[in-house]
Amino acid sequence: MEKVTIITLVYNPGKCIYRCVDSVLNQTFKNFKFVIVDNASSDGTKEILEEYAKKDSRICLLRNELNNVRVLHCIRNFVNTEYFMVVDHDDWLELNALELLYNMVEKEKVDIVFGRTDLRDVNEKLLETRGYFRTEIISSNELPEVFRVIYWQLRTLWGALIRTSLSEYIDEKTFKFLLPARYGCDTVMVLSMVFSASSIGFIKETIHNYRCHESSGSYSFCRERFMADWVLFDLAKQLLEKKNGFTPEN
C-alpha cells in the first residue's frame, strides 16, 4: 500500500501544469498516490491530465464541474495513507522532496515535517528562500519558543508532509467561517494540526518552489483579507495561550 498521498487542486493553470505534475511523478521516492482534482478547468488542462492518468497508475484523476473542491474535502474523502502533502497546480517539488521528508518522519517519528520553499517569479527566477534555517525537531511544548520564527511555514500547506490522523483536529468551524473570504483556510488547517502534534520536524533543504503571481490573493489587500487575518490572529492566540506562549514577541 502507498505511504503518501499528494493532493493537487487544479483550475486553469495553463502550461504550469506540466512542471507541477512532472515534478511529482519523477520523485526519487516512488511509493505514493497522486490525487488530482480538476476544478472545472476550461483551458485544455482536462485533456492534458487525462493523458498523464493513462500513462501513470499512481494518478487518481477526479473532475469537478464547479471550482469549489477544497483540500479538506480531499483529505476526508480521498486520503487513506499514513501521510499526505499538498502541491499547488503552478508550483513544483524538488525531485528528492518526498524522500527527504519521508525519511525524517520515519526515522524521527515526527507528526509533521517542513522543508524550505524557494519563491520564484513567473519566469522561475529565484526571489528568496523561506523556511526554518536548520534541520531540527521540536516538541509540541517547545512551539511557543520558535513560533515567531516558523510562523511563515504555518501559514500554508506547501512544503510539508503531514500525518493524516492529525486532520481530525482541524478547527472546521473556523475553516468554514473563512471559506467566503477565500483566504486563510490553509492556515487554520496547519495551525490546528501543528498544535495537536506531538513533535514537528524541519529540514534545511529546499523541497518546494512557489510561483509568485501579482494577481494572487496573497498580494491583495482588502476588507475580506483583513478580517480573515483578524480571525487567524484570534485562533493563534487561543492555541498559544494553552501553552502559555502568548507573548509580546509571538
Salt bridges, closest charged atoms under 4 A:
ASP38 OD2 - ARG63 NH1 2.56
GLU50 OE2 - LYS46 NZ 2.85
GLU51 OE2 - LYS54 NZ 3.23
ASP56 OD2 - ARG58 NH2 2.85
GLU65 OE2 - ARG63 NE 3.44
GLU82 OE2 - ARG163 NH1 2.76
ASP90 OD2 - HIS213 NE2 2.85
ASP91 OD2 - HIS208 NE2 3.20
ASP111 OD1 - ARG163 NE 2.81
ASP118 OD2 - ARG120 NH2 3.45
GLU124 OE1 - ARG19 NH1 2.53
GLU124 OE2 - ARG211 NH2 3.50
GLU128 OE1 - ARG130 NE 3.29
GLU136 OE1 - ARG134 NE 2.35
GLU172 OE2 - ARG76 NH2 2.63
ASP229 OD1 - ARG155 NH2 3.10
ASP229 OD2 - ARG225 NE 3.74
GLU241 OE2 - LYS237 NZ 2.81
